[in-house]
Amino acid sequence: MSETSVFDFDTSALDGAPMPLSAFRGKVLLVVNTASQCGFTPQYAGLETLQQRFAAQGFSVIGFPCNQFGAQEPGSATEIGAFCARNYGVTFPLSEKIEVNGPGAHPLYRFLTRAAPGVLGTEAIKWNFTKFLVDRAGQVVKRYAPTTTPESIAADIEQVLAGT
């Protein structure tokens, strides 16, 4: 089967339970590769704010912990979950730790980076907290750099939720 939308992919939740992305079908998503020991880690607060603000309208952030950038996500699943809950009150789903680049890259990230290349057409994820906005049909609408704050994405989320 050839994957044609984000909803065609499966992953596991941070606790190891199956987390098929088809469970999010019909929702607008913000897919983010995350890390607990990064200069951008405080973005967890902004991501949670987006989750709380838009969840009732059919929106979800999904965090994908990744240790590929400066080994900034070295912890176990239990440690990552506890850190996110304790420090940022994270309620949005977190996947198991994955790779986003290279031969071990999760198939979802291969799809995302092909659908929305970065600067100068490069597909590789450059750092933690790269974000992908996905519409209700599972198509990538936009890619955001790690430096783009969650707060600055709110207007784009509103537009996609409204179908405009």
Backbone as a chain_set.jsonl record, in Angstrom:
{"seq": "MSETSVFDFDTSALDGAPMPLSAFRGKVLLVVNTASQCGFTPQYAGLETLQQRFAAQGFSVIGFPCNQFGAQEPGSATEIGAFCARNYGVTFPLSEKIEVNGPGAHPLYRFLTRAAPGVLGTEAIKWNFTKFLVDRAGQVVKRYAPTTTPESIAADIEQVLAGT", "coords": {"N": [[0.84, -1.194, 0.0], [0.531, 2.191, -0.806], [1.294, 5.018, 0.975], [-0.79, 7.787, 1.361], [-1.656, 9.778, 2.979], [-1.245, 11.336, 6.202], [-2.738, 9.861, 7.925], [-2.436, 7.247, 7.185], [-0.39, 6.015, 8.522], [1.189, 4.163, 11.184], [2.088, 4.197, 14.618], [3.585, 3.899, 17.839], [2.402, 4.714, 21.085], [3.876, 6.66, 23.726], [3.826, 5.023, 25.946], [4.007, 2.564, 24.787], [1.723, 1.435, 23.773], [-0.354, 0.676, 20.91], [-0.653, 3.256, 18.468], [-2.311, 4.141, 16.105], [-2.316, 6.434, 13.45], [-4.599, 6.75, 12.085], [-6.576, 6.972, 13.947], [-6.79, 9.63, 14.391], [-8.054, 10.629, 12.258], [-9.738, 13.079, 10.345], [-9.145, 15.131, 12.027], [-7.35, 18.207, 12.564], [-3.893, 18.404, 12.646], [-0.864, 19.065, 14.482], [2.218, 18.105, 14.012], [5.12, 17.327, 15.709], [8.605, 17.047, 16.232], [10.142, 16.33, 19.221], [12.102, 17.203, 22.186], [13.569, 16.852, 25.411], [15.722, 18.204, 26.504], [16.505, 20.551, 25.189], [17.192, 23.787, 23.781], [14.845, 24.732, 22.753], [12.916, 23.43, 24.192], [11.124, 24.741, 26.025], [9.016, 25.317, 24.313], [7.141, 23.357, 24.603], [5.235, 24.33, 26.393], [3.84, 26.262, 24.873], [2.866, 24.582, 22.861], [1.132, 22.981, 24.346], [-0.685, 24.954, 25.089], [-1.841, 25.512, 22.575], [-3.045, 23.019, 22.162], [-4.973, 22.976, 24.232], [-6.496, 25.2, 23.521], [-7.588, 24.623, 20.958], [-8.505, 21.978, 20.848], [-11.219, 21.187, 21.202], [-12.268, 21.878, 18.796], [-11.494, 19.992, 17.04], [-8.703, 19.416, 16.864], [-5.292, 18.398, 17.301], [-2.142, 18.301, 18.861], [0.664, 16.288, 18.184], [3.342, 14.849, 19.68], [6.613, 13.78, 18.882], [9.058, 12.328, 20.359], [12.584, 12.582, 19.98], [15.954, 11.639, 19.703], [17.993, 12.428, 18.045], [19.307, 14.85, 17.692], [21.892, 16.375, 18.99], [21.758, 14.605, 21.117], [19.591, 15.197, 22.833], [17.344, 14.083, 23.899], [17.609, 11.903, 25.865], [16.31, 10.263, 27.681], [14.279, 7.575, 29.108], [11.081, 6.223, 28.064], [9.329, 6.475, 30.246], [10.638, 8.455, 31.74], [10.561, 10.611, 29.921], [7.785, 11.046, 29.623], [7.089, 11.705, 32.3], [8.631, 14.025, 32.667], [7.46, 15.786, 30.758], [4.812, 15.982, 31.695], [5.184, 16.924, 34.336], [6.658, 19.35, 34.049], [5.419, 20.821, 32.018], [2.741, 20.209, 31.865], [1.724, 18.576, 29.86], [-0.813, 17.328, 27.814], [-1.348, 16.4, 25.337], [-0.98, 13.76, 22.846], [1.951, 11.705, 22.95], [4.387, 10.078, 21.066], [6.209, 6.95, 20.912], [9.795, 7.078, 21.286], [11.426, 8.146, 18.388], [13.278, 8.056, 15.244], [13.944, 10.717, 12.998], [15.376, 11.305, 10.781], [17.586, 9.906, 8.261], [18.491, 6.393, 7.633], [16.988, 5.009, 9.523], [14.735, 6.5, 9.857], [11.415, 7.213, 10.851], [8.663, 6.051, 8.951], [6.516, 7.891, 8.745], [7.801, 10.357, 9.023], [9.409, 10.365, 6.776], [7.415, 10.645, 4.855], [6.293, 13.161, 5.632], [8.469, 14.946, 5.262], [8.97, 14.721, 2.555], [6.571, 15.693, 1.557], [6.563, 18.32, 2.445], [9.143, 19.971, 1.959], [12.051, 21.528, 3.445], [13.926, 24.587, 3.805], [15.33, 25.669, 0.774], [14.549, 23.348, -0.463], [15.458, 21.147, 0.915], [15.036, 18.01, 2.502], [15.632, 16.872, 4.963], [15.158, 16.871, 8.518], [16.102, 19.571, 10.458], [16.469, 20.167, 13.183], [15.369, 19.762, 16.619], [11.895, 20.242, 17.366], [10.823, 20.934, 14.883], [7.988, 21.606, 12.98], [4.91, 20.348, 11.611], [2.004, 21.224, 10.003], [-1.053, 19.708, 9.56], [-3.858, 18.972, 7.56], [-7.447, 18.184, 7.806], [-7.772, 16.113, 6.033], [-5.451, 14.754, 6.166], [-3.281, 15.782, 4.84], [-0.205, 17.531, 4.376], [0.014, 20.852, 5.228], [1.754, 22.938, 5.878], [5.183, 23.513, 6.749], [7.147, 24.238, 9.577], [9.895, 25.986, 10.943], [12.208, 25.088, 13.618], [12.56, 27.383, 15.176], [10.201, 28.746, 14.955], [7.588, 29.844, 16.877], [5.073, 28.12, 18.791], [2.865, 29.778, 19.371], [2.823, 31.578, 17.258], [1.771, 30.11, 15.219], [-0.885, 29.82, 15.58], [-2.86, 31.324, 14.121], [-2.695, 30.155, 11.576], [-3.554, 27.578, 12.212], [-6.193, 28.114, 12.959], [-7.223, 28.893, 10.45], [-6.975, 26.497, 8.961], [-8.612, 24.823, 10.481], [-11.027, 26.063, 9.975], [-11.304, 25.459, 7.377], [-10.331, 27.061, 5.377]], "CA": [[0.0, 0.0, 0.0], [1.249, 3.451, -0.857], [0.699, 5.961, 1.919], [-1.176, 9.028, 0.709], [-1.971, 10.787, 3.99], [-0.674, 11.09, 7.529], [-3.571, 8.878, 8.609], [-2.069, 5.907, 6.732], [0.776, 5.546, 9.277], [1.021, 3.669, 12.552], [3.2, 4.359, 15.535], [3.223, 3.486, 19.195], [2.397, 5.784, 22.071], [5.038, 6.667, 24.617], [3.725, 3.871, 26.857], [4.139, 1.343, 24.018], [0.433, 1.018, 23.208], [-0.503, 1.068, 19.509], [-1.204, 4.587, 18.246], [-2.482, 4.347, 14.667], [-2.689, 7.814, 13.18], [-5.98, 6.735, 11.588], [-7.427, 7.368, 15.069], [-6.893, 11.09, 14.347], [-8.682, 10.99, 10.976], [-10.716, 14.162, 10.446], [-8.629, 16.205, 12.881], [-6.193, 18.998, 12.152], [-2.786, 17.999, 13.508], [0.444, 19.696, 14.461], [3.162, 17.027, 14.288], [6.347, 17.989, 16.163], [9.639, 16.217, 16.855], [10.397, 16.995, 20.496], [13.234, 16.79, 23.02], [13.429, 17.387, 26.766], [16.905, 18.941, 26.955], [16.825, 21.413, 24.057], [16.883, 25.196, 23.984], [13.457, 24.954, 22.341], [12.03, 22.635, 25.035], [10.001, 25.528, 26.559], [7.889, 25.341, 23.374], [6.106, 22.445, 25.093], [4.172, 25.146, 27.005], [3.042, 26.817, 23.785], [2.166, 23.482, 22.201], [0.015, 22.613, 25.214], [-1.669, 26.034, 24.963], [-2.572, 25.249, 21.33], [-3.872, 21.838, 22.404], [-6.121, 23.366, 25.053], [-7.295, 26.21, 22.808], [-8.236, 24.151, 19.744], [-8.892, 20.552, 20.893], [-12.665, 21.024, 21.047], [-12.605, 22.135, 17.391], [-10.972, 18.904, 16.219], [-7.268, 19.649, 16.668], [-4.389, 17.774, 18.269], [-0.689, 18.243, 18.718], [1.253, 14.981, 18.469], [4.776, 14.982, 19.872], [7.429, 12.618, 18.541], [10.377, 12.475, 20.964], [13.677, 12.166, 19.104], [17.265, 11.856, 20.315], [18.975, 12.543, 16.965], [19.93, 16.173, 17.618], [22.644, 16.683, 20.197], [21.377, 13.665, 22.185], [18.824, 16.019, 23.767], [16.217, 13.316, 24.426], [18.241, 10.632, 26.235], [15.56, 9.539, 28.692], [13.366, 6.476, 28.805], [9.7, 6.653, 27.852], [8.789, 6.894, 31.54], [11.256, 9.743, 32.087], [10.049, 11.635, 29.004], [6.401, 11.323, 30.009], [7.069, 12.399, 33.592], [9.17, 15.374, 32.438], [6.479, 16.6, 30.037], [3.669, 16.217, 32.578], [5.599, 17.702, 35.497], [7.153, 20.683, 33.719], [4.604, 21.562, 31.045], [1.346, 19.792, 31.919], [1.376, 18.089, 28.526], [-1.942, 16.404, 27.707], [-1.438, 15.884, 23.965], [-0.313, 12.467, 22.706], [3.372, 11.58, 22.642], [4.714, 8.76, 20.525], [7.474, 6.363, 21.338], [10.943, 7.79, 20.733], [11.666, 7.735, 17.0], [14.248, 8.793, 14.456], [13.268, 11.498, 11.965], [16.3, 11.394, 9.643], [18.467, 8.769, 8.0], [17.898, 5.103, 7.255], [16.046, 4.569, 10.551], [13.651, 7.482, 10.014], [10.052, 6.684, 10.87], [8.014, 6.284, 7.653], [5.73, 9.121, 8.796], [8.68, 11.505, 8.791], [9.786, 10.346, 5.356], [6.257, 11.211, 4.161], [6.179, 14.587, 5.949], [9.554, 15.743, 4.683], [8.757, 14.753, 1.091], [5.395, 16.522, 1.286], [6.859, 19.718, 2.776], [10.577, 20.16, 2.145], [12.47, 22.727, 4.16], [14.605, 25.645, 3.075], [16.053, 25.262, -0.433], [14.115, 22.029, -0.897], [16.036, 20.048, 1.688], [14.011, 17.231, 3.188], [16.049, 16.482, 6.313], [14.789, 17.675, 9.675], [17.338, 20.232, 10.88], [16.637, 20.22, 14.624], [14.178, 19.503, 17.422], [10.762, 21.163, 17.318], [10.317, 21.211, 13.543], [6.544, 21.373, 13.085], [4.148, 20.148, 10.383], [0.566, 21.409, 10.139], [-1.724, 18.717, 8.715], [-5.291, 19.254, 7.496], [-8.358, 17.105, 8.191], [-7.623, 15.019, 5.069], [-4.152, 14.121, 6.392], [-2.279, 16.359, 3.945], [0.644, 18.542, 5.003], [-0.305, 22.207, 4.799], [2.912, 23.811, 6.027], [6.288, 23.102, 7.622], [7.657, 25.365, 10.35], [11.238, 25.82, 11.505], [12.241, 24.962, 15.077], [12.493, 28.702, 15.811], [8.83, 29.252, 14.882], [6.926, 29.547, 18.146], [3.705, 27.613, 18.65], [1.907, 30.88, 19.398], [2.762, 32.229, 15.946], [1.102, 29.197, 14.301], [-2.312, 29.779, 15.935], [-3.712, 31.834, 13.035], [-2.722, 29.13, 10.53], [-4.407, 26.494, 12.711], [-7.577, 28.588, 12.838], [-7.6, 28.85, 9.039], [-7.141, 25.103, 8.548], [-9.812, 24.339, 11.161], [-12.182, 26.672, 9.301], [-11.337, 24.95, 6.016], [-9.986, 28.124, 4.415]], "C": [[0.871, 1.238, 0.0], [0.545, 4.452, 0.054], [0.433, 7.283, 1.217], [-1.587, 10.112, 1.688], [-1.311, 10.384, 5.307], [-1.441, 9.966, 8.228], [-3.282, 7.439, 8.19], [-0.951, 5.279, 7.562], [0.393, 5.084, 10.673], [2.277, 3.989, 13.345], [2.755, 3.757, 16.862], [3.267, 4.706, 20.092], [3.63, 5.647, 22.963], [5.015, 5.467, 25.558], [3.792, 2.53, 26.129], [2.84, 0.843, 23.402], [0.359, 1.431, 21.734], [-1.149, 2.453, 19.406], [-1.322, 4.808, 16.731], [-2.937, 5.783, 14.413], [-4.076, 7.897, 12.55], [-6.966, 7.125, 12.693], [-7.646, 8.887, 15.097], [-7.579, 11.576, 13.069], [-9.751, 12.055, 11.202], [-10.281, 15.3, 11.345], [-7.526, 16.971, 12.153], [-5.097, 18.671, 13.153], [-1.602, 18.955, 13.392], [1.417, 18.62, 14.935], [4.519, 17.664, 14.567], [7.346, 16.961, 16.684], [10.156, 16.979, 18.077], [11.645, 16.451, 21.189], [13.143, 17.523, 24.355], [14.597, 18.257, 27.224], [17.422, 19.882, 25.875], [16.516, 22.859, 24.433], [15.448, 25.535, 23.617], [12.45, 24.199, 23.204], [10.9, 23.467, 25.651], [8.82, 25.668, 25.584], [6.806, 24.338, 23.763], [4.939, 23.237, 25.692], [3.259, 25.721, 25.93], [2.266, 25.754, 23.035], [0.96, 23.046, 23.032], [-1.072, 23.685, 25.182], [-2.502, 25.851, 23.696], [-3.523, 24.07, 21.512], [-5.14, 22.228, 23.161], [-7.063, 24.304, 24.294], [-8.139, 25.607, 21.688], [-8.763, 22.712, 19.788], [-10.379, 20.348, 20.632], [-13.13, 21.251, 19.608], [-12.063, 21.04, 16.46], [-9.511, 19.071, 15.874], [-6.488, 18.853, 17.696], [-2.944, 18.017, 17.868], [-0.318, 16.779, 18.913], [2.762, 15.185, 18.538], [5.484, 13.67, 19.582], [8.826, 12.819, 19.135], [11.464, 11.872, 20.069], [15.001, 12.543, 19.749], [18.355, 12.079, 19.264], [19.731, 13.872, 16.932], [20.597, 16.501, 18.945], [22.296, 15.795, 21.376], [20.562, 14.372, 23.269], [17.535, 15.361, 24.251], [16.72, 11.933, 24.84], [17.383, 9.741, 27.116], [14.737, 8.382, 28.159], [11.974, 7.051, 28.561], [9.084, 7.172, 29.148], [9.337, 8.258, 31.932], [10.725, 10.874, 31.213], [8.63, 12.029, 29.405], [6.302, 12.103, 31.302], [7.563, 13.834, 33.44], [8.115, 16.276, 31.807], [5.279, 16.942, 30.919], [4.038, 17.169, 33.712], [5.926, 19.148, 35.132], [6.226, 21.499, 32.829], [3.139, 21.151, 31.029], [0.83, 19.234, 30.604], [0.241, 17.066, 28.597], [-2.055, 15.82, 26.307], [-0.645, 14.589, 23.85], [1.173, 12.603, 22.37], [3.61, 10.169, 22.121], [5.923, 8.191, 21.251], [8.604, 7.203, 20.735], [11.235, 7.235, 19.336], [12.874, 8.463, 16.433], [13.488, 9.504, 13.34], [14.115, 11.656, 10.699], [17.035, 10.076, 9.46], [17.721, 7.487, 7.716], [16.882, 4.589, 8.263], [14.878, 5.512, 10.747], [12.288, 6.794, 9.969], [9.394, 6.998, 9.524], [7.144, 7.546, 7.625], [6.603, 10.326, 8.461], [9.229, 11.521, 7.372], [8.669, 10.969, 4.523], [6.181, 12.723, 4.378], [7.233, 15.416, 5.233], [9.5, 15.775, 3.16], [7.624, 15.708, 0.739], [5.679, 18.001, 1.512], [8.351, 19.862, 3.036], [10.871, 21.472, 2.869], [13.113, 23.737, 3.227], [15.414, 25.057, 1.916], [15.733, 23.828, -0.854], [14.717, 20.865, -0.137], [14.932, 19.32, 2.453], [14.362, 16.938, 4.644], [15.502, 17.439, 7.364], [16.093, 18.257, 10.22], [17.562, 20.188, 12.39], [15.32, 19.855, 15.292], [13.145, 20.606, 17.218], [10.488, 21.718, 15.922], [8.846, 20.793, 13.573], [5.914, 21.232, 11.706], [2.667, 20.308, 10.705], [-0.119, 20.538, 9.098], [-3.228, 18.99, 8.745], [-6.127, 18.013, 7.817], [-8.3, 15.911, 7.241], [-6.28, 14.31, 5.214], [-3.051, 14.621, 5.477], [-1.498, 17.455, 4.664], [0.329, 19.898, 4.381], [0.947, 23.075, 4.813], [3.917, 23.188, 6.988], [6.828, 24.356, 8.294], [9.021, 25.023, 10.936], [11.169, 25.672, 13.025], [12.089, 26.309, 15.798], [11.096, 29.311, 15.766], [8.096, 28.852, 16.151], [5.527, 28.993, 17.904], [2.67, 28.741, 18.577], [1.739, 31.512, 18.018], [2.062, 31.361, 14.895], [-0.418, 29.226, 14.502], [-3.218, 30.248, 14.8], [-3.81, 30.829, 11.89], [-3.627, 27.969, 10.949], [-5.871, 26.883, 12.58], [-8.072, 28.501, 11.405], [-7.865, 27.415, 8.58], [-8.374, 24.492, 9.215], [-11.082, 24.841, 10.478], [-12.316, 26.182, 7.857], [-11.033, 25.995, 4.962], [-8.511, 28.126, 4.121]], "O": [[1.851, 1.31, 0.741], [-0.654, 4.698, -0.085], [1.315, 7.835, 0.56], [-1.842, 11.246, 1.284], [-0.881, 9.245, 5.488], [-0.873, 9.213, 9.019], [-3.828, 6.506, 8.779], [-0.595, 4.124, 7.331], [-0.585, 5.546, 11.259], [3.38, 4.043, 12.802], [1.673, 3.18, 16.969], [4.068, 5.617, 19.884], [4.324, 4.631, 22.939], [6.069, 4.949, 25.929], [3.654, 1.478, 26.753], [2.859, -0.082, 22.59], [0.954, 2.438, 21.351], [-2.069, 2.78, 20.156], [-0.542, 5.558, 16.143], [-3.839, 6.283, 15.086], [-4.667, 8.974, 12.483], [-8.078, 7.562, 12.398], [-8.573, 9.373, 15.746], [-7.675, 12.779, 12.825], [-10.562, 11.955, 12.123], [-10.961, 16.323, 11.426], [-6.867, 16.448, 11.255], [-5.332, 18.66, 14.362], [-1.372, 19.567, 12.349], [1.438, 18.267, 16.115], [5.015, 18.45, 13.76], [6.987, 16.099, 17.486], [10.559, 18.137, 17.969], [12.169, 15.395, 20.834], [12.698, 18.669, 24.418], [14.483, 18.97, 28.221], [18.63, 19.999, 25.67], [15.68, 23.119, 25.298], [14.893, 26.516, 24.113], [11.246, 24.312, 22.976], [9.794, 22.947, 25.795], [7.738, 26.092, 25.989], [5.67, 24.452, 23.304], [3.782, 22.857, 25.517], [2.037, 25.673, 26.064], [1.133, 25.991, 22.616], [-0.109, 22.773, 22.485], [-2.258, 23.36, 25.24], [-3.722, 26.012, 23.726], [-4.67, 24.118, 21.068], [-6.245, 21.852, 22.771], [-8.284, 24.203, 24.419], [-9.278, 26.025, 21.48], [-9.411, 22.277, 18.837], [-10.757, 19.424, 19.911], [-14.241, 20.869, 19.239], [-12.163, 21.153, 15.239], [-9.117, 18.89, 14.722], [-6.948, 18.651, 18.82], [-2.582, 17.946, 16.694], [-0.932, 16.097, 19.734], [3.383, 15.638, 17.576], [5.028, 12.596, 19.975], [9.688, 13.416, 18.49], [11.288, 10.804, 19.483], [15.147, 13.643, 20.282], [19.536, 11.931, 19.576], [20.713, 13.994, 16.2], [19.926, 16.865, 19.91], [22.514, 16.183, 22.523], [20.798, 14.181, 24.462], [16.728, 15.994, 24.931], [16.326, 10.92, 24.262], [17.701, 8.564, 27.283], [14.529, 8.227, 26.956], [11.726, 8.228, 28.823], [8.396, 8.193, 29.146], [8.593, 9.119, 32.402], [10.467, 11.972, 31.706], [8.317, 13.215, 29.512], [5.526, 13.053, 31.401], [6.984, 14.756, 34.016], [7.899, 17.398, 32.265], [4.788, 18.07, 30.888], [3.297, 18.105, 34.012], [5.514, 20.072, 35.834], [6.241, 22.729, 32.877], [2.363, 21.699, 30.247], [-0.343, 19.392, 30.267], [0.315, 16.08, 29.33], [-2.78, 14.847, 26.103], [0.256, 14.336, 24.65], [1.586, 13.485, 21.617], [3.097, 9.193, 22.67], [6.559, 8.849, 22.075], [8.385, 7.951, 19.781], [11.284, 6.023, 19.13], [13.422, 9.368, 17.061], [12.517, 8.973, 12.8], [13.612, 12.094, 9.665], [17.101, 9.245, 10.366], [16.498, 7.473, 7.575], [16.0, 3.81, 7.902], [14.107, 5.355, 11.693], [12.05, 5.907, 9.149], [9.554, 8.105, 9.01], [7.047, 8.202, 6.587], [6.192, 11.208, 7.707], [9.487, 12.592, 6.824], [8.935, 11.731, 3.594], [6.024, 13.482, 3.421], [6.928, 16.465, 4.666], [9.936, 16.746, 2.542], [7.7, 16.441, -0.247], [5.095, 18.849, 0.838], [8.785, 19.875, 4.188], [10.052, 22.391, 2.896], [12.872, 23.738, 2.02], [16.105, 24.052, 2.085], [16.538, 23.173, -1.517], [14.507, 19.71, -0.508], [14.012, 19.944, 2.982], [13.466, 16.773, 5.471], [15.395, 18.644, 7.139], [17.069, 17.533, 10.42], [18.706, 20.173, 12.843], [14.298, 19.666, 14.632], [13.487, 21.754, 16.934], [9.985, 22.833, 15.781], [8.504, 19.748, 14.127], [6.32, 21.898, 10.754], [2.135, 19.615, 11.572], [0.188, 20.614, 7.908], [-3.806, 19.212, 9.809], [-5.588, 16.934, 8.066], [-8.729, 14.815, 7.6], [-5.994, 13.369, 4.473], [-2.009, 13.979, 5.342], [-2.057, 18.21, 5.459], [0.375, 20.063, 3.162], [1.183, 23.851, 3.888], [3.56, 22.447, 7.904], [6.951, 25.407, 7.664], [9.257, 23.896, 11.37], [10.189, 26.082, 13.648], [11.549, 26.365, 16.903], [10.828, 30.289, 16.464], [7.991, 27.667, 16.468], [4.872, 29.353, 16.926], [1.712, 28.661, 17.808], [0.641, 31.93, 17.652], [1.789, 31.835, 13.792], [-1.157, 28.705, 13.667], [-4.248, 29.625, 14.544], [-4.877, 30.663, 11.298], [-4.38, 27.44, 10.131], [-6.696, 26.08, 12.143], [-9.204, 28.085, 11.16], [-8.854, 27.148, 7.897], [-9.102, 23.727, 8.583], [-12.086, 24.132, 10.414], [-13.316, 26.455, 7.193], [-11.419, 25.852, 3.801], [-8.039, 28.948, 3.335]]}, "num_chains": 1, "name": "protein.A"}
